[in-house]
Amino acid sequence: MPPPTCRAEFEHNVYLLVDDLERHMDDVSYLRNRMWALGNSLEHLRYLPNRRIELPTIDERVRNLSNMMDWMKYLPPVSIKENDTEE
């Protein structure tokens, strides 16, 4: 999948991750899974006074997970086929 080509695309991807975490604040198992993947990376994120995320505070874990969330829109829809074979 293509990496972001400009700062706006990169920030969009990071805000996809932030928005995803905010939407699932009530789902403890979901947050536990994300916290496992992110480690303490969220503790290092800092906002600028204009509410943009300070780029040097974004580490590789946050970058990879946020880009992955953007790449998911390029994937084909998942379909689960039922196995009707009898043994």
N, C-alpha and C positions, 0 to 999 in steps of 0.2 A: 504494500500500500504506500501511497506517496506521503512523504513527510510534509509538514506545513511549509509553505514557501515564504510567508511573511509573519511579522509579529501579530497581526490581527488574527490570522488563522490559528497561530499557536495559542493566543489568549482565548480564542473561542473554544479550543479543545480543552484547555484547563478549566474554563468555566463550565463546560459540560460535566466534568468530574465534580466540581464544587456543587453544581445544581443537583446532580445525581445523589450526592451525599445528603444534601438538605432535604430532598424529596423523601428519602428513606430514613429519616431521623427516628421514626417509631419502630422500625424493623431491626431488632437487636441482632439477629443472626446475620442479616445483610451487612450491617455496619461492622460487625465483628470480622466478617470475611474481608471487607475493604481495608479495615485497620491492619489486618494481618498482611495484606498485600502492600500497603503503604508504609508500614512501620511507623517511625516517628517523623516521616517527611512532612506531614501536615503541620507539625509544631514549628517547622522552620519557615513556612510560608508567611510572607509579610505583605500587607497592602500599602500602597502609596496613598497620599492624602486624597487623591481623586478616585479611590476605590479600585484602581488597577493593581494587579498583582506584580510585585517587584520581581523582575525576571531572574536576577541572580539567586533568589531564594528557592527557585524551582529546581529540584534535584532530578536525577534520572528516573527514580520510581514514579514520581508524579508525572513526568513527561511521558514515559512509556504508557502508563495507564490512561492518561488523558488522550493520547494519540490513538490508543486502542479503542476507546469509546467512540471516537470520530470514525475510525475505520469500520466499525460495526455496521454503519449505514450502507457500506458497499457490499456487504455479504448477502448472499441469497437468503430468502426466508427459510427457516427451518421447518421441515415437515417430518412428522413421525408417522411411519407406516406401520400398520398393525400386521403382525405375522399370522396369517390364517391357515398355515399348514398344520395338518394333524399327523401325529406320529402313530 
